[in-house]
Amino acid sequence: MTTMDVKHIARFLGAMSIEERVQIVSVLLEAGKEGMAMLDIAARTELGASAVFKQLEALAGLELIFVKSVDGTKVYVANTLLLDELFALMYERYGPSIHARLEQQALEALENQSDQTES
């Protein structure tokens, strides 16, 4: 797992803020490692082929999906490593554990304050 900086997190989350892209990534995650061709994605998402193509290009440009060739056909595959890293990082930094971490930091600050006043 690589460390993502705030710039990368914002870029990836921004890319996923478009409904069509979320639909496409969801379909590709369901498809697994085999991936899907553009027209199959369009059929599954009920989006037009040109809209799907445009969104696939944007997602591939950010490496949220990969493009491979299978029997002369472009097949799109979700970049599960990157997506897992992104959402695990979001959960770790901003999910429920943040409250426990903040409470622990506050307790430590109080203890340090109390230690300093006793000295």
C-alpha distances in whole Angstrom, upper triangle without the diagonal:
4,7,9,13,15,17,14,14,18,18,16,18,21,20,20,23,26,27,27,24,23,25,24,20,22,24,21,19,22,23,20,19,23,23,26,28,29,32,31,29,32,34,31,30,34,33,35,34,34,32,29,29,29,26,24,25,23,20,20,20,17,15,15,17,18,22,23,27,28,32,32,31,28,25,22,19,17,13,12,8,8,11,9,7,10,12,10,10,13,15,13,15,18,18,21,19,20,24,24,22,24,27,26,26,29,31,29,31,34,34,34,37,39,38,39,42,44,43
4,6,10,13,14,11,12,16,16,14,17,19,19,20,23,25,27,27,23,23,26,25,21,23,25,23,21,25,25,22,21,25,24,27,29,30,33,32,29,32,35,32,31,35,33,35,34,33,31,29,29,28,25,24,24,22,19,19,19,16,14,15,17,18,22,23,27,29,33,33,31,28,26,23,20,18,14,14,10,9,12,11,8,10,13,12,10,14,16,14,15,18,19,22,20,20,24,24,22,24,27,26,25,29,31,29,30,34,34,33,36,38,38,38,42,43,43
4,6,10,11,10,10,14,14,14,15,18,19,19,22,24,27,27,24,23,26,26,22,24,27,24,23,26,27,25,24,28,26,29,31,31,35,34,31,33,36,34,32,36,34,36,35,34,32,30,30,29,26,25,25,22,20,20,20,16,16,16,19,20,24,26,30,32,36,35,34,30,28,25,23,20,16,16,13,11,13,13,9,10,13,11,9,12,14,12,12,15,17,20,19,18,22,22,19,21,25,24,23,26,28,26,27,31,31,30,33,35,35,35,39,40,40
4,7,8,6,6,10,11,10,12,14,15,16,18,21,23,24,21,21,24,23,20,22,25,23,21,25,26,24,24,27,25,28,30,29,33,32,29,31,34,31,30,33,31,33,32,32,29,27,27,26,23,22,22,19,17,18,17,13,14,14,17,19,23,25,29,31,35,34,32,29,27,24,21,18,15,15,13,10,12,12,9,8,11,11,8,10,13,13,12,14,16,20,19,18,21,22,20,21,25,24,23,26,29,27,28,31,32,31,34,36,36,37,39,41,41
4,5,5,6,9,10,11,12,14,16,17,18,21,24,25,22,22,26,25,22,24,27,26,24,28,29,27,27,30,28,30,32,31,35,34,31,33,36,34,32,35,33,34,34,33,30,29,29,27,24,24,23,20,19,20,18,15,16,16,20,22,25,28,32,34,38,37,35,31,30,26,24,21,18,19,16,13,15,15,12,10,13,14,10,11,15,14,12,14,17,21,19,18,21,23,20,21,24,24,22,25,28,27,27,30,31,30,32,35,35,35,38,40,40
4,6,5,6,9,10,10,12,14,15,16,19,22,24,21,21,24,24,22,24,27,26,25,28,30,28,29,31,29,31,32,31,34,34,31,32,35,33,31,33,31,33,33,32,29,28,28,26,23,24,23,20,19,20,19,15,17,17,20,23,26,29,33,35,39,38,36,32,30,27,25,22,19,20,18,15,15,16,13,11,13,14,11,11,14,14,11,13,16,19,19,17,20,22,19,20,23,24,22,24,27,26,26,29,31,30,31,35,35,35,37,40,40
4,6,5,6,9,10,10,12,14,15,18,21,23,20,20,24,23,21,24,26,25,24,28,29,28,28,31,28,30,31,29,33,33,29,30,34,32,29,32,30,31,31,29,27,26,26,23,21,21,20,17,16,18,16,13,15,15,19,21,24,27,31,34,37,36,34,30,29,25,24,21,19,20,18,15,16,17,15,12,15,16,13,13,17,17,15,16,19,23,22,20,24,26,23,23,27,27,26,28,31,30,30,33,35,34,35,38,39,38,41,43,43
4,5,5,6,8,10,11,12,14,17,20,21,17,18,21,20,18,21,23,22,21,25,26,24,24,27,25,26,27,26,30,30,26,28,31,29,27,30,28,29,28,27,25,23,23,21,19,19,18,15,14,15,13,10,11,12,15,18,21,24,28,30,34,33,30,27,25,22,20,17,15,16,15,11,12,14,11,9,12,14,12,12,16,16,14,16,18,22,22,20,24,26,23,24,28,28,27,29,32,31,31,35,36,35,37,40,40,40,43,45,45
4,5,5,6,8,10,11,12,15,18,19,16,16,20,19,17,19,22,21,20,23,25,23,24,27,24,26,28,26,30,29,26,27,30,28,26,29,27,29,28,27,25,23,24,22,19,19,19,16,14,16,15,11,13,12,16,19,22,25,29,31,35,34,31,28,26,22,20,17,15,15,14,11,11,12,10,7,9,11,9,8,12,13,11,12,15,19,19,17,21,23,21,21,25,25,24,27,30,29,29,32,34,33,35,38,38,39,41,43,44
4,6,5,6,8,10,10,13,16,18,15,16,19,19,17,20,23,22,21,25,26,25,26,28,26,27,28,27,29,29,26,27,30,28,25,28,26,27,28,26,23,23,23,21,18,19,19,15,14,17,15,12,14,13,17,20,23,26,30,32,36,35,32,28,27,23,22,19,17,18,17,14,13,15,14,10,12,15,12,11,14,16,14,14,16,20,21,19,22,24,23,23,26,27,26,28,31,31,30,33,35,35,36,39,40,40,42,44,45
4,6,5,6,9,10,12,15,16,14,14,18,17,16,18,21,20,20,23,24,24,24,26,23,24,25,24,27,27,23,24,28,26,24,26,24,25,25,23,20,20,20,17,15,16,15,12,11,13,11,8,11,11,14,17,20,23,27,29,33,31,29,25,24,20,19,17,15,17,16,13,13,15,14,11,13,16,14,13,17,18,17,17,19,23,24,22,25,28,26,26,30,31,29,31,34,34,34,37,39,38,39,42,43,43,45,48,48
4,5,5,6,9,11,14,15,11,12,15,15,12,15,18,16,16,20,21,20,21,23,20,21,23,21,24,24,21,22,25,23,21,24,22,23,23,22,19,18,18,17,13,14,14,11,9,11,11,7,9,8,11,15,18,21,25,27,30,29,27,23,21,18,16,13,12,13,13,9,9,12,11,8,10,13,12,11,15,16,16,16,18,21,22,21,24,26,25,26,29,30,29,31,34,34,34,37,39,39,40,43,44,44,46,48,49
4,5,5,6,9,12,14,11,10,14,15,13,15,18,17,17,20,22,21,23,25,22,23,24,23,25,25,21,22,25,23,20,23,21,23,24,23,20,19,20,18,14,16,16,13,11,14,14,11,13,11,14,17,20,24,27,29,33,32,29,25,23,20,18,15,14,15,15,12,10,13,12,9,10,13,12,10,13,15,14,14,15,19,20,19,22,25,24,24,27,29,28,30,33,33,33,36,38,37,39,41,42,43,45,47,48
4,5,5,8,11,13,10,11,15,15,14,16,19,19,19,22,23,23,25,26,23,23,24,22,25,25,21,22,25,23,20,23,20,22,22,21,18,17,18,16,13,15,15,11,11,14,13,11,13,12,15,18,21,24,28,30,33,32,29,25,24,20,20,17,16,17,18,15,13,16,16,12,13,17,16,14,17,19,17,17,19,22,24,22,25,28,27,27,30,31,30,32,35,35,35,38,40,40,41,44,45,45,47,49,50
4,5,7,10,10,7,9,12,12,11,14,16,15,16,19,20,20,22,23,20,20,21,19,21,22,18,19,22,20,17,20,18,19,19,18,15,14,15,13,9,11,12,8,7,11,10,8,11,9,12,15,17,21,24,26,29,28,25,21,20,17,16,14,14,15,16,13,12,15,15,12,14,17,16,15,18,20,20,19,20,24,25,25,27,30,29,29,33,34,33,35,38,38,38,41,43,43,44,47,48,48,50,52,53
4,5,7,9,6,6,10,10,9,11,14,14,14,17,18,19,20,22,19,19,20,18,21,20,17,18,20,18,15,18,16,19,19,18,15,14,16,14,10,12,13,10,9,12,13,11,12,9,12,15,18,21,25,26,30,29,25,22,20,16,16,13,13,14,16,13,10,14,14,11,12,15,15,13,16,19,18,17,18,22,23,23,26,28,28,28,31,32,32,34,37,37,37,40,42,42,43,46,47,47,49,52,52
4,6,9,8,7,11,12,12,13,16,17,17,19,21,22,24,25,22,22,23,21,23,22,19,19,21,20,16,19,17,19,20,19,15,15,17,15,12,14,16,12,12,15,16,13,16,13,15,19,21,25,28,30,33,32,28,25,23,20,19,16,17,18,19,16,14,17,17,14,14,18,17,15,17,20,19,18,19,22,24,23,26,28,28,28,31,33,32,34,37,37,37,40,42,42,43,46,47,47,49,52,53
4,6,5,7,9,10,11,13,15,16,17,19,20,21,23,24,21,20,20,18,20,20,16,16,18,17,14,15,13,15,16,16,12,12,14,12,9,12,14,11,11,15,15,14,16,13,15,18,20,24,26,28,31,29,26,23,21,18,18,16,17,19,21,18,16,19,20,17,17,20,21,18,20,24,23,21,22,25,28,27,29,32,32,32,35,37,36,38,40,41,41,44,46,46,47,50,51,51,53,55,56
4,5,5,6,9,10,11,13,14,15,17,19,20,23,23,20,19,19,17,18,18,14,14,16,14,11,13,11,14,15,15,12,11,14,13,10,13,15,13,13,16,17,16,18,15,16,19,21,24,26,27,30,29,26,23,21,18,18,16,18,19,21,19,16,19,21,18,17,21,22,19,21,24,24,22,23,26,28,28,30,33,33,33,36,37,37,39,41,42,43,45,47,47,48,51,52,53,55,57,58
4,5,5,6,9,10,11,12,14,15,17,19,21,21,17,16,16,13,14,15,11,10,13,12,8,10,8,10,12,12,8,8,11,10,7,10,12,11,11,14,16,15,17,14,14,17,18,21,23,24,27,26,22,19,18,15,16,14,17,18,21,19,17,20,22,19,19,22,23,21,23,27,27,25,25,28,31,30,33,35,35,36,39,40,40,42,44,45,46,48,50,50,51,54,55,56,58,60,61
4,5,5,6,8,10,10,12,14,15,17,18,19,15,14,15,13,15,15,11,12,14,13,10,13,11,13,13,13,10,8,11,10,6,8,10,9,7,11,13,12,13,10,11,14,15,19,21,23,25,24,21,18,16,13,13,11,13,15,17,15,13,16,18,16,16,20,20,19,21,24,24,23,23,26,28,28,31,33,33,34,37,38,38,40,42,43,43,46,48,48,49,52,53,53,55,58,58
4,5,5,6,9,10,10,12,14,15,18,19,15,15,17,15,17,16,12,13,15,13,10,13,12,15,16,16,13,11,14,13,10,11,14,12,10,13,15,14,14,11,12,15,17,20,23,24,27,26,23,20,18,14,14,11,13,14,16,15,12,15,17,14,14,17,18,17,18,21,22,21,20,23,26,26,28,31,31,31,34,36,36,37,40,41,41,44,45,46,47,50,51,51,53,56,57
4,6,5,6,9,10,11,12,15,17,17,14,13,15,13,14,13,9,10,12,9,6,10,9,13,14,15,12,10,13,13,10,11,15,14,12,15,17,16,16,13,13,16,17,20,22,23,25,25,21,19,16,14,13,12,15,15,18,17,14,17,19,17,17,20,22,20,21,25,25,24,23,26,28,29,31,33,34,35,37,39,39,41,43,44,45,47,49,49,51,53,54,55,57,59,60
4,5,5,6,9,10,11,13,15,15,11,10,11,10,12,11,7,8,11,9,7,10,9,12,12,13,11,8,10,11,8,8,12,11,9,12,15,14,14,11,10,13,13,16,18,19,22,21,18,15,13,10,10,9,12,13,17,16,13,16,19,17,17,20,22,21,22,25,26,25,25,28,30,30,33,35,35,36,39,40,40,42,44,45,46,48,50,50,52,54,55,56,58,60,61
4,5,5,6,9,10,11,13,14,10,11,13,12,14,13,10,12,14,11,10,14,13,16,15,16,14,11,13,13,10,9,12,12,9,11,14,13,12,8,8,11,13,16,18,19,23,22,19,16,13,10,9,6,9,10,13,12,10,12,15,14,14,17,18,18,19,22,23,22,22,25,27,27,30,32,32,33,36,37,37,39,41,42,43,45,47,47,49,51,52,53,55,57,58
4,5,5,6,9,10,13,14,11,12,14,14,15,13,10,12,14,10,9,13,14,17,17,18,16,13,16,16,13,13,16,15,13,15,18,16,15,12,11,14,16,18,21,21,24,24,21,18,15,12,11,9,11,11,15,14,11,13,16,15,14,17,19,18,19,22,23,22,21,24,26,27,29,31,31,33,35,36,37,39,41,42,43,45,47,47,49,51,52,53,55,57,58
4,5,5,6,9,12,12,9,9,11,11,12,10,7,10,10,7,7,11,12,15,15,17,15,12,14,16,13,12,16,16,13,15,18,18,16,13,12,14,15,16,18,18,21,21,18,16,13,10,10,9,12,12,16,16,14,16,19,18,17,20,22,22,22,25,27,26,25,28,30,31,33,35,35,37,39,40,41,43,45,45,47,49,50,51,53,55,56,57,59,61,62
4,5,5,6,9,9,6,7,10,10,13,10,8,11,13,10,10,14,14,16,15,17,16,12,14,16,13,11,14,15,12,12,16,15,14,11,9,10,11,13,15,16,19,19,16,13,10,7,6,5,9,10,13,14,12,14,17,17,16,19,21,21,22,25,26,26,25,28,29,31,33,35,35,36,39,40,40,43,44,45,46,49,50,50,52,54,55,56,58,60,61
4,5,5,8,10,8,10,13,14,16,14,11,15,16,12,13,17,17,20,19,21,19,16,17,19,15,14,17,17,13,14,18,16,14,11,10,12,14,15,18,18,21,22,19,17,13,10,8,6,9,8,11,12,10,11,15,15,14,16,19,19,19,22,24,23,22,25,26,28,30,32,32,34,36,37,37,40,41,42,43,46,47,47,49,51,52,53,56,57,58
4,5,9,10,9,10,13,15,16,13,11,14,14,11,12,16,17,20,19,22,20,17,19,20,18,16,19,20,17,17,21,20,18,15,13,15,16,17,19,18,21,23,19,18,14,12,10,9,12,11,15,16,14,14,18,18,17,19,22,22,22,24,26,26,25,27,28,30,32,34,34,36,38,39,40,42,44,44,46,48,49,50,52,54,55,56,58,60,61
4,7,6,5,7,10,12,14,11,10,13,13,11,13,16,17,19,18,21,20,16,17,20,17,15,18,19,16,16,20,20,17,15,12,13,14,14,16,15,18,19,16,14,11,10,8,9,12,12,15,17,15,16,19,20,19,21,24,24,24,27,29,29,28,30,31,33,36,37,37,39,41,42,43,45,47,47,49,51,52,53,55,57,57,58,61,62,63
4,6,6,9,13,15,17,14,13,17,17,14,16,19,20,22,21,23,22,18,19,21,19,16,19,20,16,16,20,19,16,14,12,12,13,13,15,15,18,20,17,15,12,10,7,8,10,9,12,14,13,14,17,18,18,19,22,23,23,25,27,28,26,29,30,31,34,35,35,37,39,40,41,43,45,45,47,49,50,50,53,55,55,56,59,60,61
4,5,9,12,15,17,15,14,18,19,17,18,22,22,24,22,24,23,19,19,22,19,16,19,20,17,16,19,19,15,14,11,10,11,11,13,12,16,17,15,14,10,9,6,8,9,9,12,14,14,15,17,19,19,20,23,24,24,26,28,29,28,31,31,33,36,36,36,39,41,41,42,45,46,46,48,50,51,51,54,56,56,57,60,61,61
4,7,10,13,15,12,13,16,17,15,17,20,21,22,20,22,22,18,18,21,19,16,18,20,17,16,20,20,17,16,12,11,11,10,11,9,13,15,12,12,8,8,7,10,12,12,15,17,17,18,21,22,22,24,26,27,28,30,32,32,31,34,35,36,39,40,40,42,44,44,45,48,49,49,51,54,54,55,57,59,59,61,63,65,65
4,7,10,12,10,9,13,14,13,14,17,17,19,16,19,18,14,15,17,16,12,15,17,14,13,17,17,15,13,10,9,9,9,10,10,13,14,11,10,6,5,4,7,10,11,15,16,15,17,20,20,21,23,25,25,26,28,30,31,30,33,34,35,38,39,39,41,43,44,44,47,48,49,50,53,54,54,56,58,59,60,62,64,64
4,6,8,6,6,10,11,10,12,14,14,15,13,16,16,12,12,15,14,11,14,16,14,14,17,18,16,15,11,11,10,10,11,10,13,13,10,8,5,5,7,10,13,14,18,18,18,20,22,22,23,25,27,27,28,31,32,32,32,35,36,37,40,41,41,43,45,46,47,49,51,51,52,55,56,56,58,61,61,62,65,66,67
4,6,5,6,9,10,11,12,14,14,14,11,13,14,11,10,14,13,11,13,16,14,14,17,19,17,16,12,12,9,10,10,9,11,11,7,6,4,6,9,12,15,17,20,21,20,23,25,25,25,28,30,30,31,34,35,35,35,38,39,40,43,44,44,45,48,49,49,52,54,54,55,58,59,59,61,63,64,65,67,69,69
4,5,5,6,9,10,10,12,11,10,7,9,10,7,7,10,10,8,11,13,13,13,16,17,17,15,12,12,10,12,12,12,14,13,9,7,7,7,11,13,16,18,21,21,20,23,25,25,25,28,30,29,31,34,35,34,34,37,39,39,42,44,44,45,48,49,49,51,53,54,54,57,58,59,60,63,63,64,67,68,69
4,5,5,6,9,10,10,10,9,6,10,11,8,9,13,13,11,14,17,16,16,19,21,20,19,16,16,14,15,14,14,15,14,11,10,10,11,14,16,19,21,25,24,23,26,28,28,28,31,33,32,33,36,37,37,36,39,41,42,44,46,46,47,50,51,51,54,56,56,57,60,61,61,63,66,66,67,69,71,72
4,5,5,6,9,10,10,11,9,13,13,10,11,15,14,13,16,18,17,17,20,22,20,19,16,16,14,15,15,14,15,15,12,11,10,10,12,14,18,20,23,23,22,24,27,26,26,29,31,31,32,35,36,35,35,37,39,40,43,44,44,46,48,49,50,52,54,55,56,58,60,60,62,64,65,66,68,70,71
4,5,5,6,8,8,10,8,11,11,7,9,12,11,10,13,15,14,14,18,19,18,16,13,14,13,15,15,15,17,17,13,12,10,9,11,12,16,17,21,20,19,21,24,23,23,26,28,27,28,31,32,32,31,34,36,37,39,41,41,43,45,46,47,49,51,51,52,55,56,57,58,61,62,62,65,67,67
4,6,5,6,5,6,6,9,8,6,9,11,11,11,14,15,15,16,19,20,20,18,16,17,16,17,18,18,20,19,15,14,13,12,14,15,19,20,24,23,21,24,27,25,25,29,30,29,31,34,34,33,33,36,38,39,41,43,43,44,47,48,49,50,53,53,54,57,58,59,60,62,64,64,66,68,69
4,6,5,7,8,8,12,12,10,12,15,15,14,17,19,18,19,23,23,23,21,18,19,18,19,20,19,20,20,16,16,14,14,16,17,21,22,26,26,23,26,29,28,27,30,32,31,32,35,36,35,35,37,39,40,42,44,45,46,48,50,50,52,54,55,56,58,60,61,62,64,65,66,68,70,71
4,6,8,11,11,14,13,11,14,16,15,14,18,19,17,19,22,22,22,19,17,18,18,19,20,19,21,21,18,17,14,14,15,15,19,20,23,23,21,23,26,25,24,27,29,28,29,32,33,32,31,34,36,37,39,41,42,43,45,46,47,49,51,52,53,55,57,57,59,61,62,63,65,67,68
4,5,9,10,13,11,9,12,14,12,13,16,17,16,18,20,21,20,18,16,18,18,20,21,21,23,23,19,18,16,14,15,15,19,19,23,22,20,22,25,23,23,26,28,26,27,31,32,30,29,32,34,35,37,39,40,41,43,45,45,47,49,50,51,53,55,56,57,59,60,61,63,65,66
4,7,9,12,10,9,13,15,14,15,18,19,18,20,23,23,23,21,19,21,21,23,23,23,25,24,20,19,18,17,18,19,22,23,27,26,23,26,29,27,26,30,31,30,31,34,35,33,33,35,38,38,40,43,43,44,46,48,48,50,52,53,54,56,58,59,60,62,64,64,66,68,69
4,6,8,7,6,10,11,11,12,15,16,16,18,20,21,21,19,18,20,19,22,22,23,24,23,20,18,17,16,18,18,21,23,26,25,23,25,28,26,26,29,30,29,30,34,34,33,32,35,38,38,40,42,43,43,46,48,48,49,52,53,53,55,57,58,59,61,63,63,65,67,68
4,6,5,6,9,10,11,12,14,16,16,18,20,22,22,21,19,20,19,21,22,22,24,22,18,17,17,16,19,20,23,25,28,27,25,28,30,28,28,32,33,32,33,36,37,35,35,38,41,41,43,45,46,46,49,50,50,52,55,55,56,58,60,60,62,64,65,66,68,70,71
4,5,5,6,9,10,10,12,14,15,16,18,20,20,19,17,18,16,18,18,19,20,18,15,14,14,14,17,18,21,24,27,25,24,27,29,28,28,32,33,32,34,37,37,36,36,39,41,41,44,46,46,47,50,51,51,53,55,56,56,59,61,61,62,65,66,66,68,71,71
4,5,5,6,9,10,11,13,14,15,17,19,20,19,17,18,17,19,19,21,22,20,16,15,16,15,18,19,22,24,27,26,24,28,30,28,29,32,33,32,34,37,37,36,36,40,41,41,44,46,46,47,50,51,51,52,55,56,56,58,60,60,62,64,65,66,68,70,71
4,5,5,6,9,10,11,12,14,16,17,18,17,16,18,17,20,21,22,24,22,18,16,16,15,17,18,20,23,25,23,22,26,27,25,26,29,30,28,31,34,33,32,33,36,38,38,40,43,43,43,46,48,47,49,52,52,52,55,57,57,58,61,62,62,64,67,67
4,5,5,6,9,10,10,12,14,15,16,15,13,14,14,16,18,19,21,19,16,13,13,11,14,14,17,19,22,21,19,23,25,23,23,27,28,27,29,32,32,31,31,35,36,37,39,41,41,42,45,46,46,48,51,51,51,54,56,56,57,60,61,61,63,66,66
4,5,5,6,9,10,10,12,14,15,14,13,13,12,15,15,17,19,17,14,11,12,11,14,15,17,20,22,21,20,24,25,24,25,28,29,28,30,33,33,33,33,37,38,38,41,43,43,43,47,48,47,49,52,52,53,55,57,57,58,61,62,62,65,67,67
4,6,5,6,9,10,11,13,14,14,13,14,14,17,18,20,22,20,17,14,15,13,16,16,18,21,23,21,20,24,25,23,24,28,28,27,29,32,32,31,32,36,37,37,40,42,41,42,45,46,46,47,50,50,51,53,55,55,56,59,60,60,62,65,65
4,5,5,6,8,10,11,12,11,11,13,13,16,18,20,23,21,18,14,14,12,13,13,15,17,20,18,16,20,21,19,20,24,24,23,26,28,28,28,28,32,33,33,36,38,38,38,41,43,42,44,47,47,47,50,52,52,53,56,57,57,59,62,62
4,5,5,6,8,10,10,9,8,9,9,12,15,17,19,18,14,11,10,8,10,10,12,15,18,16,15,19,20,19,20,23,24,23,26,28,28,28,29,32,34,34,37,39,38,39,42,43,43,45,47,47,48,51,52,52,54,56,57,58,60,62,63
4,6,5,6,9,10,10,9,10,9,13,15,18,20,18,15,12,12,10,12,13,14,17,19,17,17,21,21,20,22,25,25,25,27,30,29,29,31,34,35,35,38,40,39,40,43,44,43,46,48,48,48,51,53,53,54,57,58,58,60,62,63
4,5,5,7,9,9,9,11,12,16,18,21,24,22,19,15,15,12,14,13,13,17,18,15,15,19,19,17,19,23,22,22,25,27,26,26,28,31,32,32,35,37,36,37,40,41,40,42,45,45,45,48,50,49,51,54,54,54,57,59,59
4,5,5,6,5,6,8,10,14,17,19,22,21,18,14,13,10,10,9,10,13,14,12,12,15,16,14,16,19,19,19,22,24,24,24,25,29,30,29,33,35,34,35,38,39,38,40,43,43,43,46,48,47,49,52,52,53,55,57,58
4,5,5,6,5,6,7,11,14,17,20,18,16,12,12,9,9,9,9,13,14,12,13,16,17,16,18,21,21,21,24,26,26,26,27,31,32,32,35,37,35,37,40,40,40,42,45,44,45,48,49,49,51,53,54,54,57,59,59
4,5,8,8,9,10,14,17,20,23,21,19,15,15,12,13,13,12,15,16,13,14,18,18,16,19,22,21,22,25,26,26,26,28,32,32,32,35,37,35,36,40,40,39,42,44,44,44,47,49,48,50,53,53,53,56,58,58
4,5,8,10,12,15,19,22,25,23,21,17,17,13,13,11,10,13,13,10,11,15,14,13,16,18,18,18,21,22,22,23,24,28,28,28,31,33,31,32,36,36,35,38,41,40,40,44,45,44,46,49,49,49,52,54,54
4,5,6,9,13,16,19,22,21,19,15,14,11,10,9,7,10,10,8,10,13,13,12,15,17,17,18,21,22,22,23,25,28,28,28,32,33,32,33,36,37,36,39,41,40,41,44,45,45,47,50,50,50,53,55,55
4,7,10,14,17,19,23,22,20,16,14,10,9,6,5,8,9,7,7,11,11,10,12,15,15,16,18,20,20,21,22,25,26,26,29,31,30,31,34,35,35,37,39,39,40,43,44,44,46,48,49,49,52,54,54
4,7,10,13,16,19,18,16,12,10,7,5,4,5,8,10,9,9,12,14,13,15,18,19,19,21,23,24,24,25,28,29,29,33,34,33,35,38,38,38,41,43,43,43,46,48,47,49,52,52,53,56,57,58
4,7,10,13,16,16,13,10,8,6,5,6,6,10,11,11,12,15,16,16,18,20,21,22,24,26,27,28,28,31,32,32,36,37,36,38,41,41,41,43,45,45,46,49,50,50,52,54,55,55,58,60,60
4,7,10,13,12,10,6,6,5,6,9,10,13,15,15,16,18,20,20,22,24,25,26,28,29,30,31,32,35,35,36,39,41,39,41,44,44,44,47,49,49,50,53,54,53,56,58,58,59,62,63,63
4,7,10,9,8,6,5,6,8,11,12,15,16,17,18,20,22,22,24,26,27,28,30,32,33,34,34,37,38,38,42,43,42,44,47,47,47,50,52,51,52,55,56,56,58,61,60,61,64,66,66
4,6,6,5,5,6,9,11,14,16,18,20,21,22,24,25,26,28,30,31,32,34,35,37,38,38,41,41,42,45,46,46,48,50,50,50,53,55,55,56,59,60,60,62,64,64,65,68,69,69
4,5,5,6,7,10,12,15,17,19,21,22,23,25,27,28,29,31,33,34,35,37,38,39,39,42,42,43,47,48,47,49,52,52,52,55,57,56,58,61,61,61,64,66,66,67,70,71,71
4,6,8,10,13,15,19,21,23,25,26,27,29,31,32,33,35,36,37,39,41,42,43,43,45,46,47,50,51,51,53,56,56,56,59,61,60,61,64,65,65,67,70,70,71,74,75,75
4,7,9,13,16,19,21,24,26,26,27,29,31,31,33,35,36,37,39,41,42,43,43,46,47,47,51,52,51,53,56,56,56,59,61,60,61,64,65,65,67,70,70,71,73,75,75
4,6,10,13,16,19,21,24,24,24,27,29,29,30,32,34,35,36,38,39,40,40,43,44,45,48,49,48,50,53,53,54,56,58,58,59,62,63,63,65,68,68,68,71,73,73
4,7,10,13,15,18,21,21,21,24,25,26,27,29,31,31,33,35,36,36,37,40,41,41,45,46,45,47,50,50,50,53,55,55,56,59,60,59,62,64,64,65,68,69,70
4,7,10,13,15,18,18,18,21,23,23,24,26,28,29,30,32,33,34,34,37,38,39,42,43,42,44,47,47,48,50,52,52,53,56,57,57,59,62,62,63,65,67,67
4,7,9,12,15,15,15,17,19,19,21,23,24,25,26,29,30,30,30,33,34,35,38,39,39,41,43,44,44,47,49,49,50,52,53,53,56,58,58,59,62,63,64
4,6,9,11,12,12,14,16,17,18,20,21,22,24,26,27,28,27,30,31,32,35,36,36,38,40,41,41,44,46,46,47,50,50,51,53,55,55,56,59,60,61
4,6,9,9,8,11,13,13,14,16,18,18,20,22,23,24,24,27,27,28,31,33,32,34,37,37,37,40,42,42,43,46,47,47,49,51,52,53,55,57,57
4,6,6,6,9,10,11,12,14,16,17,18,20,21,22,22,26,26,27,30,31,30,32,35,35,35,38,40,39,41,44,44,44,47,49,49,50,53,54,55
4,5,5,6,8,10,10,12,14,15,16,18,19,20,20,23,23,24,28,28,28,30,33,33,33,36,38,37,39,42,42,43,45,47,47,48,51,52,53
4,6,5,6,9,10,10,12,14,15,16,18,20,20,22,22,23,27,27,26,28,31,31,31,34,36,35,37,40,40,40,43,45,45,46,49,50,50
4,5,5,6,9,10,10,12,14,15,16,18,18,22,21,22,25,26,25,27,30,30,30,33,35,34,35,38,39,39,41,44,44,45,47,49,49
4,5,5,6,8,10,11,12,14,15,16,16,19,20,20,24,25,24,26,29,29,29,32,34,34,35,38,39,39,41,43,44,45,47,49,49
4,5,5,6,8,10,10,12,14,15,15,17,17,19,22,23,22,24,27,27,27,30,32,32,33,36,37,37,39,41,42,43,45,47,47
4,6,5,6,8,10,10,12,14,14,17,17,17,21,21,20,22,25,25,25,28,30,29,31,34,34,34,37,39,39,40,43,44,45
4,6,5,6,9,10,11,12,13,16,16,16,20,21,20,21,24,25,25,27,29,29,30,33,34,34,36,39,39,40,42,44,45
4,5,5,6,8,10,10,10,13,14,14,18,19,18,20,23,23,24,26,28,28,30,32,33,34,36,38,39,40,42,44,44
4,5,5,6,9,10,9,12,12,13,16,17,16,18,21,21,22,24,26,26,28,30,31,31,34,36,36,37,40,41,42
4,5,5,6,8,9,12,11,12,15,16,15,17,20,20,20,22,24,24,25,28,29,29,31,34,34,35,37,39,40
4,5,5,6,7,10,11,10,14,15,14,16,19,19,19,22,24,24,25,28,29,29,31,34,34,35,37,39,40
4,6,5,4,7,8,9,12,13,13,15,17,18,18,21,23,23,24,27,28,29,31,32,33,35,37,38,39
4,6,6,8,6,7,11,11,10,12,15,15,16,18,20,20,22,24,25,26,28,30,30,32,34,35,36
4,6,9,8,6,10,11,10,11,14,15,14,17,19,19,20,23,24,24,26,28,29,30,32,34,35
4,7,7,6,9,11,10,11,14,15,15,17,19,20,21,23,25,25,27,29,30,31,33,35,36
4,6,6,8,10,11,12,14,15,16,18,20,21,22,24,26,27,28,30,31,33,34,36,37
4,5,6,8,9,11,12,13,15,16,18,19,21,22,24,25,27,28,30,31,33,34,36
4,5,5,6,9,10,11,12,14,15,17,18,20,21,23,24,26,27,29,30,32,33
4,6,5,6,8,10,10,12,14,15,16,18,20,21,22,24,25,27,29,30,32
4,5,5,6,9,10,11,12,14,15,17,18,20,21,22,24,26,27,29,30
4,6,5,6,9,10,11,12,14,15,16,18,20,21,22,24,26,27,29
4,5,5,6,9,10,11,12,14,15,16,18,20,21,22,24,26,27
4,5,5,6,9,10,10,12,14,15,16,18,20,21,23,24,26
4,5,5,6,9,10,11,12,14,15,16,18,20,21,23,25
4,5,5,6,9,10,10,12,14,15,16,18,20,21,23
4,5,5,6,9,10,10,12,14,15,16,18,20,21
4,5,5,6,9,10,10,12,14,15,17,18,20
4,5,5,6,9,10,10,12,14,15,17,19
4,5,5,6,8,10,10,12,14,15,17
4,5,5,6,9,10,11,12,14,16
4,5,5,6,9,10,11,12,14
4,5,5,6,9,10,11,12
4,5,5,6,9,10,11
4,5,5,6,9,10
4,5,5,6,9
4,6,5,6
4,5,5
4,5
4
